[in-house]
Amino acid sequence: MFKEYESNMIWDDTGYLVYKNKFNENSLIAEVFTKNHGKVTGIIFGGTSRKIKNYLQIGNKVYVNYSSKSENKIGYFKIEILKALSPLYFDNQKKLFCISSAMQLIKLLTAESQTNKDIYLLINNFYDLLNNDNWIKHYIFWELDLFSLIGYDLDFEKLVDKKIQDNNFRYVSKSQSQKKIIPNFLIDKNNNSEELANLLNGLKILGDFLEKTILRPNNLSQPTNRLQFISSLKYSF
């Protein structure tokens, strides 16, 4: 029994830094989404020092050693950098905002200490999409995959009617209260639309779904980093 207790209180794992904030003059409080333990909160002693603060960038992949004296008390992290991923995009503000948006969604929408290797893999795949030419479209589908993994599947094909407008196919929501035009790429996965207006519309539709279906019923606010990401797209193209 003692060995089992110790294994719950002390472990090593890999993960992604999804949140950090100053805890006191020398330490940070951080949240890491780990492969085998899910999202875990801990204190990083010396986290504000020059020695390690430079690699404690949101989104970086890290190796963590976690220890805690009790299940009811916050534990402590010892962290080593595995991959400095966020600094690769320091010269691309839009992608930096995208990283912040994705990691804040992971923080907001996942429960503490609940293992979910599918979400861990989704974070892994996130950095692949950033290197795609049509990365904004791929990020939109990344958000859809995240919503599905936490139990909120959004199947657009069941929610729209296909109509012809101005000699073009259009998808219109079946809602009786509000007829929304749904961008074709959300239904036709082979549609390679890169038009900013369509992409922004897709992000808005997902944002409305996030707000009404997930956040509001759980008394949560719209994540500010996602709003900043969308604003960066509007004003930098």
N, C-alpha and C positions, 0 to 999 in steps of 0.2 A: 504494500500500500504506500509506503514512504517513497519508493522509487517512482511509482505512478504519479504521485503528487509533485515530485521534483521535475518530472518530464513536462508537466503542464506549466510549471513556473519558469523553467529555463529551457530555451530552445534556440536553434539557428535556422535561418531561412533566407530566401531571396525575395525581393519585392521592389515596389516602385513608391517613391516618396510622393504622396498626394496632398500633404498639408504640412505646414510648419508655422510656428508662431513663437515669439519670445516668451519664455516662461519666467526667467529672472535674468539678472545681469549676465550670467555665464551660460545659461542653458536654454534649450528650445523644447517645446512640446511638439511632437510630430505624429503624423499618421502615415503608416506604410501599408500598402495592400500587398500581402505576401502570398506566396504560392500555396503553402500548406496550412496557413492559419487565418486567411482572409485579412480584413482590415483590422489593424492593431494600433492602439495609441500608446505612446511611451515618451519618456523624457530623455533627451540627449544631453548629457553633461558636457560642457565645453563646446556646445553647438554654435556658440557665437564667436569662437576663436578663429583667427585667420587660418589656422591649420586645416580645419575641416569645413568651415562655412561655405567656401567657394564651390565645393562639390555637393552641398546640400541644396541643390536646385530642384524645384518641383518637377516631377516627371523622370528624374534620374533613376536608374536601376541600381539597387544597393544590396549588399549582404548585411544581414542584421543578426546580432546576438541579443536576445531578449531575456530579461530576468525580472522576476517580481516576487515579493515576499508573501503576497496573498492575492487570490482571485478578485478580491474586492478593492484592491489598491492598484493605482496606475503603476506600470512597470518602467523599466529603463532599457534604452537601446544603446548598444555599441554598434557603430555603423562603419562599413567600408564601401567605397565606391566600386561598382562592377562596370557600369557603362555610363559615362557622362553624356546623356542623350540630349538634354535641353540646350546645352551650349552649342550644339551643332546648328542651331537655328537662331543664334543671337543676332544675326544680320537680317532676319526675316520676321518682322513684327507680327504679321498675320498668323504665321505658324506658331509663334510663341504664345499668342493669345489663344490659339486652338489647343495647344498643350494645356494651358491653364484651365480652359473650359472643360476639356476631357477629364482632367484630374479632379476638378471640383465636382463634376457629376459623379465620379467614382466615390468621392468622399461623402457626398450628400445622399446618394441612393443605395449605399451598401450598409449592411448592419455590422456592428462590431463583433470580431472574433467568429465570424461565420465563413468557413472555407468555401470558396467557389473558384475552382480551377478554370472554369470557362471564362469567368471575368478576368482572371489573371492572364489567360491566353489572349483575350480581347485587348488588354493593355499592350501585350507583346506586339500584336498585329497593328496597333495604332501607329507605331513608328514606321511601319512599312507603307501605310497609306500616305504619310506625309511626303514620301518621295515619288508619289504618283503624279503624273501631269494634271489629272483631274481630281486633285486631292480633296477639294471642298465637297464634291459629290460623294466621294468615298467616306468622308467624315460624317456626312448626313446618314449614310447607311450604318456607320459605326454606332451612332446614337440609337438608331432603330434596334440594332443588335443588343445594345446595353439594356434598353427598355424591355426587350423580350426576355433577357436573362434574369431580370428581377421580377418577371411575372406580368408585364404589361405589353402584350403583343399587339402590334398595330398593322393589320393586314389591309392595305389600301385597296386591293382588288375586290374585297367584299364591301367596300364603303363608297364606291363610285359607280356612276353610269358613264358609258362611253357615248359621246355625241360628236356630231360633225358641225363645226363652226368655221365659217370662212374657208370652206374646202379643206379644213384640217381636222384631225381627230383631237378631241378634248375630253378630259376626264373631269366630271363634275360630281361633287359629293352628293350622296343621297339624302342628306339632312333636309328636313322640311323647313327648318327655321332659317338656315343660312346656306345658300348654294355657293360653295367654294370651288374655284378652279384648282385642281390638283396637278402640279407639274408632271408632264408625261414620264419623266425619268424615274419617278417614284413607283410607277406601275410597270413600265417597260424598261427592264434592267439593261437592255442593249442600247437604250437611248443615251448617247454620249454628250448630252447638252452641257455646254460650258457657259451659257448665258447667265450673267450675274443675277439678273432679275429672277430667273427660274430658281437658281440656287438659294437666293435670299427668301423666296416664297416657300421653298422646301424647309428651310430652317425655321421660318415663322410657323408653319403648320406643325412641325415637331414641337416647337416651343409652346404653342397653344395646347397640344396634347399633354405635354409635360406639366403645364400649369394646372389644367382642369382635372386631369385624371390621376396624377401622381402627387404633385406638390400640395395643392389646395386641400385635398382630403386628409393630408398628413400634417397640415399647418406648417408647411415649409414655404420659403420664399424663392422666387426665381433666382437662379445663381447669377451673381453679378459678372463673373468671368465669362459666361456664355454671352451675356449682353455686350460686353466689351469686345468679344471676338466678332460678333455680328456688326458692331459699329466700325471695327477696323476694316471689314470688307466693304462697307458702304463708302468709306471716305478715302480708301487708298488705291482703288483701281482707276 
